[in-house]
C-alpha cells in the first residue's frame, strides 16, 4: 500500500477540485476554464489525437464539442446534453508532482421520450479511464498530461492490466 504524506489530504482535495472544474467546464462549454486546468505546455491525448499547449487544447475541446453535438442527438434532433461523471480515483502525490488514474462515464438525454411527457430518458453512454500527470504551478495543481482512454474505441481502451499498476510504475 502507498504511504501518505501529512499533506496528502489537502493535495488530494485540490486535485479532486481541479478534476471537477475540468468536467464542469467541458460539460458547460466553458473552454477557457477547461484550458486553464492544464499547464501552459500541457498535453491532452484523446480520441482525436494529441494536442499540446493551452490555446491548442482550448480550440481542440471546442471543435470536439461541436462535433459531438452533431453525433449525439435527442429524439427531436437537437444536440444531446452530455454530463460526465468521475468515479473511483487513485491519486499519488510526491512533492509537486502527482499521478491520477480514474474511471469516468458520461450520461446523456438522448433516450426515448417518457410516455405522456416532455422528458427524455437518460442513457449511459461512453466510459473509460483517465491517466493523468499533474504538477503544482504557483501553488495550484494543473494537468501536465491527460490521456483519456475510451473503452468503446479500438486502440483507445485501457487494456487487460490494472491501470493503477501502470500509474505506480511512472511515479
C-alpha angles and dihedrals in degrees: 000000000000120000114229127217124229089257096047095104093054093044091049092048091051092048092048088050090052091051092049091049089050092054095044090049092052095044093048097042094246095148095169092059090041091056092044090064087071130070116253089262096033123142129222117196117189145136094303095049136265129316129184129201130038096263092051091046091050093050093044094050091050093049091046093052091049090052092047089053090061093046101044112052134163123235090274093056094252121132108275119244109243125198123187125214128198113210127176115008132187113200125187119191126192112173109297094349128078139176127208134191116183142163117237136181136178132220128198141190093239098111126107122294114262113249113271091001143098089222120109119213117243121242131204106237131171129356141181149130131295115216109192141180113194135187133193110241118186090340096312129103115237135175111257091177131006122184114190110204115199116203091201097056124079110244093013098076123113096241131227101294124086102267092214089069090058090050092051090050090057094051 
